Amino acid sequence: MKKNKLAKKNALPFLLLAVVHVLLFFIFTKRSRQKNIWTLLLSNIGMAYLFEYPVLNLFKGYSYKPKILKKKAHDQILGAILSQGFYVPITATLLTLYRKNGYWKLGSSLFYYGIERYFLRLKIYKAYWWKPSYTVFFMNIYFYISDWFYKALNAEKKWALVTAQYLATEVIGVTLLFISAVGRKVRFGRGIYHTWREHFIIAPLYSLVRAVFFVINSPRQGVLPRLTMFLGLTGMDWMLERTGLLKMRLNKLWNIYFNAVMVLLSRYLYIKIRQKQ
C-alpha cells in the first residue's frame, strides 16, 4: 500500500507536467499558421535526445524516479523521455514559433531550474555531477539553436531538411526501441549477466547508425529499394543476434515488424520533410 502511494506521489508531477505541455502545444500551435511545426518539434526532440545520451546514458549526470515502470532502468529512461521528449522540446518549439526574445528564453530556463530544484526536494530526481545551473546555461543555448534551425528549415536549406529527417527518424527509432525493451522483446548486451545500463548505451547508438542508412535510402523510389533496405537491416539484426550482442525475447519476429515499420516511415518522412519542398 505504501509502495503504491509512493509511486503515485512520484508519478504525479511528471505526468502533470506532460499533460500541461502537450495541451499548451496543441492550443498554441492550432493558433499558429506557420509551416514545419511538427518537423521543428521532432527535430527539437531529436536534439534533446542527442544531448541526453552522453549526460544520462554514458556519464550518469542525474537520474529520474517517476515510479511509473517497475524496472528501475526503464523507469529512469522514461523520466528522461518525458523531460527531453515533452517538456523542453515543446517549450523550445513554442518559443521559436512565437519568436520570443531572450527574456522569454531566460525566463523559461529559470522556470525549469525551479522545477529541477523542486524535484530534488521531492526526491523524485537526483543529480550526481550535474548542477541545476547547467540547465539554465545549456537550455538557453538550445532555445537559440531551435530558432536558428527553424529559419534554415523555412529557407529550405538542404542541410536543414536532411538533418530534420535524420533527427525525426532517430526519435521514432529510439522511442520504438524503448517500448520494445519495456515489453521484453529486445535487449542489447554481451553475456548472460549484462545490465540494462549496457542496453541503454548500445541501443541509442544502434538507432543513430540505422538512421543514417534510412536517410540515404529514403529518396529512392519504388518497392525494390524498400525491400533491399528491409533485408539488409534484418540481416544485420540476425548477425548481431548470432554474436550475442542482440537478444530478441518472446517474439522472434520483432525485428521483422520493427524494420518494416521503420523502412516505410523513413520514406514517409522523406516525402513530408524533404520532397514536398
Helices and strands as residue ranges (DSSP letters): H 2-31, H 37-52, I 53-58, E 62-64, H 72-82, I 83-87, H 88-97, H 102-122, E 125-127, H 132-154, H 158-182, E 186-188, H 196-217, H 223-243, E 246-248, H 254-269, I 270-275
